[in-house]
Amino acid sequence: GKLMKTEFITVQKYFTVDEAIAHFRMTVNNKKNIHYIYAVNQDNVLCGVVSMKELLAAEGHERINKIMVKDIISVDTDLDQEDVAKIVEDKDLLSVPVVDEEHRMAGVVHVDDILDVVQKE
C-alpha cells in the first residue's frame, strides 16, 4: 500500500470509447504515468483494464466492456512490496492496480516505483 499512488483514471465499464476519452480529457490534469484506464462497475469494483493504445485505436461507439481485458492482474493493499515487484517484473507491466478486500480500486503501483524498491533491496 505504501508504494501505491492514487493518481489513476477509472471509467464505468458501460461507457463508450468516446465517453471514456472525454472523461480522460477532463480528469488527466496533474496526473502522471497514465498507462491504463481501469474499468469499474457502479460500486468501484475493478472489472477490466484498457491500455491507452487500445482505447485510442478502438471505434468511438464501442463499449469499454467489449474492449477491456477482463483477466486482470491486480495486487492487494497489504501485499509486500517485494512481491509486487516480482509480479510487475514477471508480467512485464507498466503499472498494476491495487485493490481492497472487496476488489475495489484503491490505487496503482507504477514500474518506476518498483525500480526504486529493487534498487534499495
Stockholm file with secondary structure:
# STOCKHOLM 1.0

chainA/1-121         GKLMKTEFITVQKYFTVDEAIAHFRMTVNNKKNIHYIYAVNQDNVLCGVVSMKELLAAEGHERINKIMVKDIISVDTDLDQEDVAKIVEDKDLLSVPVVDEEHRMAGVVHVDDILDVVQKE
#=GR chainA/1-121 SS CTTCBCCCCEEETTCBHHHHHHHHHHHCTTCCCCCEEEEECTTCBEEEEEEHHHHHHSCTTSBHHHHSBCSCCCEETTSCHHHHHHHHHHHTCSEEEEECTTCBEEEEEEHHHHHHHHHHC
#=GC SS_cons         CTTCBCCCCEEETTCBHHHHHHHHHHHCTTCCCCCEEEEECTTCBEEEEEEHHHHHHSCTTSBHHHHSBCSCCCEETTSCHHHHHHHHHHHTCSEEEEECTTCBEEEEEEHHHHHHHHHHC
//
